[in-house]
Amino acid sequence: MENEPLIDKALKSELSALYKAKGRHYHNLAHIEAMLALAGDYRGLLGDAEAVQAAIWFHDAIYDSKAKDNEAQSAALAEKKLAGRAEAGRLDRISAMIVATATHQLPLFDDATAVRDAGLFLDMDLSILGAKPDAFDAYERAVRREYHWVEEPMWRTGRSAVLKNFLARPHMFHTEEFRQRFEPQARLNMARSLAALTTG
């Protein structure tokens, strides 16, 4: 158990198959790979890089745009698949990070390092918001396709509410590193998107 990687080759291919499912236009393998690349960039800041990588691999494993409990289901899958590979405390941290992607509020860990890891993980998940305008626009189109069943007026109302919620926060990102790298562009992207949704 000690030397086994949390995410071995077999588990990677099992999870990859879930991310390649039909209908995943944004919450797919490319999203996971982009987050893993960021985890590599910031590896020096992570207390438990392997746990963060496990949270990345599992956080959107269960994804149904009509469901309200994708994050809880993904966390449950992680707990099941990682049982015996990680001790209980570590597994709880991984699970809590995954569940936190529902609200993007930091989990209440006692340990400052775990809180920092969770902040970096959540920021990696939202980094697309601060991408260059064309990449951000492609992300928005992909999410819209995942919610193709939602009628346009409802989509505009719902998406506008999400954007307003983020724009109203004093910071969209939890860590100083991500605020500096992504926040100014994220605010521009989201304000532009909100204007298009409310006037278009």
Secondary structure, DSSP 8 states (H G I E B T S, - for coil): --SS-SS-HHHHHHHHHHHT-TT-SSSSHHHHHHHHHHHHHTGGG-SSHHHHHHHHHHTTSS--TT-S-HHHHHHHHHHHHHBTTB-HHHHHHHHHHHHHTTTT-----S-HHHHHHHHHHHHHHHGGGGS-HHHHHHHHHHHHHHTTTS-HHHHHHHHHHHHHHHHHSS-SSSSHHHHHHHHHHHHHHHHHHHHHHHH-
